[in-house]
Amino acid sequence: MLDRNQIERSTVTLVFDKGTAALDNTLLLKEAGLGWISALPWNQAPVELRERDIGTLPLCSSDQPGVHTAAERAIVHGGEYLCVLKYSSAFATEQLQSITTSLAKVLQSMRRLSMDLAKPGSRLKETQIRNKIHRWLSSSQFLEDLISWNLHSENQRWHLQFDFNYAAFQKLLIHRLGRTVLLTNRMDWTAEQVVNGYSGQQQVEQVFRGLKDGDWLGWGPMYHCTDSKIRIHAFYCMLGISLLKYIHKQSQSAWPGLTMEQMLRRIAPDSAVRPPLSAPGRKRTAPRRSCALQTNFAPTTTRQNARFG
């Protein structure tokens, strides 16, 4: 697709989650000649880099508030790449809140289970008990490291004991929470440039959420059945997205930090998705929703919908 549209491969940078950080994918990307940034699984990251003291990491610019970064070259997947450690204080806080919430729920569940096992006539079998505990501990990340437990039989009855691993919690706070290790073949980029590039993935996800939820343009419902009209429907949506992104980018010079939602409320406070006009002489069994942004461009959009409807 890039070659067909005469786009230089060296100008494209792909962004991946850690699920795609595999040797086979790395080799394919190398053959394709594309730039890429990928989150690296924690167990594949260089130990010295991933456990580096946060106090020694420099802060990024105001474009990445509360973010520390460090970069070094390392051998990963049989080749030399640039590894970047990113520490986000906001991400660390979110992770900590999630862990403490899950920890409280699981400890309460294990306490109730222990009390049930102590009651006369308890019929729970060992397999059932262990399955319950494993299911609780696997419900959230890090719980298996933070909760230690022991199940033993005494006088033909099962007894459960558990405890909170404070040492593991301290290690988690110091060396794990808020950290992400990134891998890239952009060897000449700075650590902050790599972090900014990886953050661009969130913008793409935001676009698709806007299409799916209908907060921006609303992909559906789509009352089309032919391939040509579905393509036109998709073209309208992506055209509207491109227009929104361009306006949002231009607005940053006048209003730094303005979000897409704030901008939409400013330029189209009463925006709504309205059914387009039908083509002359054609009856519709159900109203269709237009994917075009209903702002000052509504008349033009309506004429286009009538033309292609």
N, C-alpha and C positions, 0 to 999 in steps of 0.2 A: 504494500500500500504506500509506503514512503517513497519507494522508487517510482511508482506510477504517478505520484503527485509531485515528483521532483523535489522532495524534501531530503536534505542532507542527513544521513544517519548520525553523523557526529554531533548534530545540533539537538538530537532527541535524547532525553533522559527518562528512563522508565523507573517507576517507584513500586516496590513490592513489600508485602508483609513478610514476616519471618517464616511463614509456611512454605514459601517458594525458595528459601535459601538452601538449595541443594546443589551438589556438584554437577549434576546433569544440566540443570538450568544455567549455572554459571558458564559451562562450556558452550552451550547454545548461544548465550548472549555474547560471548567472546567472538564466536564465528560470525554473528550478525553485525558486529561492529557498532553496537549501540551503547550509549552511556546508561548506567543504571545505579540505583540506590536501593538497598534492601536492609530490612531489619534482620539482625543476626540472632539465631537462638542463643540463649544465655550460655549453654554448655559448649558452644562452638567459639565463643568470644575469648580473646586473649585474657588470661587471668589477671595479669598485672594491670591491664587497662581497665577492665570492668570493676576492679576493686580499688581503684585509685581514690585517694582522699578527696572529698568534694572541696575542701578548703583550698586545695592546690589548683583547682580548675578555674579558668577565667570565665567571667560572665560574658554573655553575648550582648549585642547592642539592644536598644529599646524595641527593635522589631521582634525579639524573642525574650520577653520579660520573664525573669526568674529562671533562666536556662543557663546552665554551665556546660561547656564543651571541652573536649580534648581529642586530638587526633594523632595517630601514629601508623606507620606502615607495618603490615604483618602478613605472614604467609597463611592464607586460608584457602581451602579447596585446591591446594596444589599450586597456587599462584600468589603473587604479591599484590595486595590491594590496600586501600586506605580504610582503616577502622576508626570510627568516631564514637566516642562515649558522650552521650547526652544525658544530663541530669536536669529534670524539671521539678521544681519545688511544688508546683500545682499538681502535677501528676503524682508525686509522692504523697501529697495530702489526700488525693482521691483514692489511691491504693490503700492508704492507712485506714481511711474511713470504711472502705469496703471490707477490709480484713477484720477490723474490730466488730463490725456488725455481724459478719458471718461467724466469727469466733464466739460471740455471745450466744448465738442461736445453737451452734453445735454443742457447746459446753452444757447448755440447758438440756438439750436432747439426750446427751450422754448421762447426765445426772438422773434424768427420769428413767432411762433404761437401767441404770445401776440400781435404782430403788425398786423397779419392777422385778428385777432378777432376785432381789432380796426377799420378796414376798413369798409366802408359802404357796406351793402349787404352781409356780411359774413353769410353763411348758416350752419356753423358747429353747431351740436347739443351738448348738455352737455355730453351725453354718448360718443360721438366720441372724444371730447376734453379730457375727463378723461382717456379714453383708450389709447390715444396717450401718455399722460404724464406718466401713469403707465408703459407703455411699455418702455419708455425711462429710467425711474428710475430703472427698473428691469433689464436693459441691463448689468449692472455692479454692483459688490458688493459695499455696503456702500453708494450708491448714495441716497437712500431713507432717510438716516440719515443726509446727508450733504445738501440737497436741501429742503427748505420749500416752499410751494406754496399755493395759495388761488384762487379759482375760484368763482366768484359771478356774478349775473345778475343785470343789471341796465339799465333802459329805454329799456327793451326788447333786450338787447345786452349783450353778455358775455365778462367779463373782467378777465384777468389773471395777477396775480402778484406773483413774486417768489423772493427768496433771498438765499444767501449762508450762511449756519449755521457755523459760525466760531468756536463757542464753541464746537460743535460736531467734527469739524475737529481737534481741539487741543486734544480732548479726544482720538480721533482715533490715532493720532500720538504717544501719551504718553502710552496708555494702550492696543492698538490692533495690529498695524502694525508690521510685523516681528515675531509675536508670534504664536507658535503652542503648544498645550497641548497634551502630549502623555500619554497613559495608558498602563500598562503592569502588568503581574503576575510574572515577574522576580524580586522578592522582594530584592534579594541580589545583583542586578546590580547597578552600579553607574549611575548617570544621563547621563554622557558622553557615557557609554556603551549602554544605551537605545537609545540615539540619533544616535550613529553609526549603531545600528541595524536597526533603522527606515530608515536611509539613504540607507541601502542595497536594499530597494525597487526600488530606482532609477536605480541601476545597472541592476536589472531584466528587468525593463522597457526599458533600453538602449539596452539590448540584443534583445528584441522583435522588437524594432525599427530597429535595424541592420538587422534582418531577413526580416522584411517587406519592408524596403526601398532598400535593396540590397547593402548597404554600406559595410557590412562585408561579408556575405555569400549568401544572396539572396535566399529567400524561393521559389520564383516563377519567371516565370511561371513554372508549374509542369505538364509535359505531361505524367501523369500516370492515370490509371483508376482502377487498382486492389488494394485491401487493402494491400496485402503484399508489393507491390512496393511503396505505399504511406508511409508505415511504414519504409521501408528502406530509403526512401527520408528524412523522419523526423529524422531517426537515423543518417544519414550523417550530417545533419544540426546541430544537438545537439552535435555530436562528434566534429565537427569543432569548435563550440562555446566553448566546454570544453577545446579544445586545445588552442584557442585564450586566454581564461581567465587564463589558467595556465601560458602561456608565459607572459601575461601581469602582473600577480602577481609576477613572478620571476624577471621581469625587474625592479620592483619598488626598489629593493635593489641597483641597479646600477644607476637608473634614477628616483628618487622620483618625483611623480606628472605627470609622463608620461601618457597621455591619450591613449585610445585604437586607436583612429584615427591617432595620431602621430606615434604610434608603427607600425601600418599597413603601413604607408608611408615609414617608415624606412626599414622594412623587406621585403616589397613587393611593391616597387614604381610603377611597371608596372603590378600589379596584375589585372587580368580580369577574368570574368566568361566565360569559354569556353565550347562549347558543347562536351560531352564525346563521346568516340568511341561506335559505335553500336555493338550489339552482332553479331557474325558471321552468315551470311545468313539471316539476318532480315533487312527489309527496314523500314526506318523512314519517315513518312509523313511530319514531322516538326522537326527541331533540338531542342534538349532538353538542358537546362542549368544545369550545375552541381552546387551543393551547396557546393562543397569542396573548401577550400582555395587554390588558385593557387599560391603556393610558391615553395620551393624546394621539396615539397612532391607531386608535380603534377603527376609524372609518377606512383607512387603507387596509387594515387587516381583514375587515369584513368583506371588502371587495375581493381580496385575494381568496378568502374562503369560498365566496360565491363562485369565483372562477374555477377553482379546483375541486369544489365540493362534489 
